[in-house]
Amino acid sequence: MLKAASLVWLFDLDNTLHDASPHIFPHINRSMVSYIREHLGVDENEATRIRQDYWQRYGATLLGLMRHHGTDPRHFLEYTHRLPDLERMLVFERGLKAMLRRLPGRKIVFSNAPLRYSEAVLELGGISDCFAAVYSVERLRY
């Protein structure tokens, strides 16, 4: 039988701990298209096509940009995750913190988002103290 201390829960951040679909993902997608337009010198339709192609081929737009265009991941993430209204954009389920606290063992967040964004989401959601660690895209070497 497993002891509670040996249990480890791994959580994705976006669309698991909060609902990123209504506000955050559309904003980030627009920011990615803008970044691609600006840095690759293409129009909006081509930038959208590139973003979607890399997301489908590699599971992340960033990975395609790094492989095919030498994009600096830190620069891309800083540009695409500027969310001055983040607090207003967040959607959390009621009772999330209580549910997390009821789970025995360690809880860790894995996210393909940057650390600053991940920590801000957890803090604004009032759940940062529920997690032992946050593994962001930087920590996983993109």
Secondary structure, DSSP 8 states (H G I E B T S, - for coil): ---GGG-EEEEESBTTTB--TTTHHHHHHHHHHHHHHHHHT--HHHHHHHHHHHHHHHSSHHHHHHHHH---HHHHHHHHT--TTHHHH----TTHHHHHHHS-SEEEEE-SS-HHHHHHHHHHTT-GGG-SEEE-TTTTT-
